[in-house]
């Protein structure tokens, strides 16, 4: 549509045409008698009011016509500008929060390599202990062996799960940055158009370029897109964390049983040697022929005990961290809308002994 056609369309809107016809009539009815009655002040006020109403009607018609020719509905971005300013504050606050979340998620993703390194060390130690147990004469190796073998598999699964979670978090931070830019662009455009108050918005609508107006979505669409993306990311994190927690829980139950077996057998004081031997013999079974190699067996059990303690500590602290993220992800909070909760989780991981794990 050409500019001349648009101007013609604006000037031929019903409200504009009606007021253009009424204004001269009002002028004729009140100005002519004024020369006779001398009430020029009243007449001029009435005329100014009628002219003002005409201008407002023209302005309203232009605004409606602009949005109409842009193909926008009453719930569109243009109407949202005229009716509400709240969502601008929401967009501005959301933009700031998105930036914080993106930074915190990126920081969280950097914690994954140390955690994976710890898991690799635990895996190597597990295989070493398993090799020593299998090559020893401890009759309980048939009990301890399956535990270690199962733990090897779960450690690998846990490593893969944490690695995938790392990629997920990194992708989430990139997604948040994209959303942040989208929100910033939308809020900036709205503030630019809206001006200091809603009255200025009506005037600003007159100078909005038609293509720009038609390309911008409504405020509700902007917020809906952001919330939907957050919810999808939240559900993905929660689902993936559930899978990780299942591994950790299975891991923990076996470690508890294995810990009960070896914890009390890992004494280092030689004065309690006979008591320890008796306890080992009664707990794990065996016969007097094994007493010759019991010193080596005690060393093996001591190493197994250290392994159990290290992995249990790692398991507990990781379990807490993942559970913290999962619970808030399920609620649509935490990693989705609360940078403070994510920050607390990161600090808990950073300050935990997991980062200083020594086997």
Long-range contacts (C-beta under 8 A, 24 or more apart in sequence): 1-69, 6-65, 6-69, 9-65, 9-69, 10-58, 10-61, 10-62, 10-65, 13-61, 13-64, 13-65, 14-61, 15-57, 15-58, 15-60, 15-61, 16-57, 16-58, 16-61, 18-57, 19-53, 19-54, 19-57, 19-58, 20-54, 22-50, 22-54, 23-50, 23-51, 23-54, 26-50, 59-202, 59-203, 59-206, 60-202, 62-205, 62-206, 63-202, 63-205, 63-206, 66-205, 66-206, 66-208, 66-210, 66-213, 67-205, 67-213, 69-210, 70-210, 70-213, 70-214, 71-214, 72-213, 72-214, 75-218, 75-220, 76-218, 77-213, 77-216, 77-217, 77-218, 77-219, 78-205, 78-208, 78-213, 80-218, 80-219, 80-220, 81-190, 81-193, 81-194, 81-201, 81-205, 82-198, 82-201, 82-202, 82-205, 84-219, 85-194, 85-198, 87-190, 87-219, 87-220, 87-222, 87-223, 88-187, 88-190, 88-191, 88-194, 90-223, 91-183, 91-186, 91-187, 91-190, 91-219, 91-222, 91-223, 92-187, 94-183, 94-223, 94-226, 95-180, 95-183, 95-184, 95-187, 97-337, 97-339, 98-176, 98-177, 98-179, 98-180, 98-183, 99-180, 100-339, 101-173, 101-176, 101-335, 101-336, 101-337, 101-339, 101-342, 102-173, 102-176, 102-177, 102-180, 103-173, 104-339, 104-342, 104-343, 104-346, 105-169, 105-170, 105-172, 105-173, 105-176, 105-335, 105-342, 106-170, 106-173, 107-346, 108-169, 108-342, 108-345, 108-346, 108-349, 109-166, 109-169, 109-170, 109-173, 111-346, 111-349, 111-350, 111-355, 112-162, 112-163, 112-165, 112-166, 112-169, 113-166, 114-354, 114-355, 115-162, 115-318, 115-354, 116-159, 116-162, 116-163, 116-166, 118-314, 118-354, 118-357, 119-155, 119-158, 119-159, 119-162, 119-314, 120-159, 121-357, 121-359, 122-155, 122-307, 122-310, 122-311, 122-314, 122-357, 122-359, 123-152, 123-155, 123-156, 123-159, 125-307, 125-310, 125-359, 126-151, 126-152, 126-155, 126-307, 126-311, 127-152, 128-303, 129-300, 129-303, 129-304, 129-307, 132-300, 132-303, 133-300, 133-304, 136-293, 136-296, 136-297, 136-300, 137-290, 137-293, 137-297, 138-284, 138-286, 138-290, 138-297, 138-300, 138-301, 139-284, 139-285, 139-286, 139-287, 139-290, 140-261, 140-283, 140-284, 140-285, 140-286, 143-261, 143-284, 144-258, 144-261, 144-262, 144-304, 147-254, 147-257, 147-258, 150-254, 151-251, 151-254, 151-255, 151-311, 154-247, 154-250, 154-251, 155-251, 157-247, 158-244, 158-247, 158-248, 158-251, 161-240, 161-243, 161-244, 161-247, 162-244, 164-240, 165-237, 165-240, 165-241, 165-244, 168-236, 168-237, 168-240, 169-237, 172-233, 172-237, 172-335, 175-229, 175-233, 179-226, 179-229, 182-222, 182-225, 182-226, 183-222, 183-226, 186-216, 186-217, 186-219, 186-222, 189-216, 190-219, 230-332, 230-336, 230-337, 231-332, 231-336, 233-335, 233-336, 234-329, 234-330, 234-332, 234-335, 234-336, 235-329, 237-325, 237-326, 237-329, 237-335, 238-326, 238-329, 238-330, 241-322, 241-323, 241-325, 241-326, 241-329, 242-326, 244-322, 245-319, 245-322, 245-323, 245-326, 248-315, 248-318, 248-319, 248-322, 249-319, 251-311, 251-315, 252-312, 252-315, 252-316, 252-319, 255-308, 255-311, 255-312, 255-315, 256-312, 258-304, 258-308, 259-305, 259-308, 259-309, 259-312, 262-301, 262-304, 262-305, 262-308, 263-305, 263-308, 265-298, 265-301, 265-305, 266-298, 266-301, 266-302, 266-304, 266-305, 266-306, 267-298, 268-302, 306-359, 307-359, 310-357, 310-358, 310-359, 313-353, 313-354, 313-357, 314-354, 314-357, 317-349, 317-352, 317-353, 317-354, 318-354, 320-348, 321-345, 321-348, 321-349, 321-352, 324-348
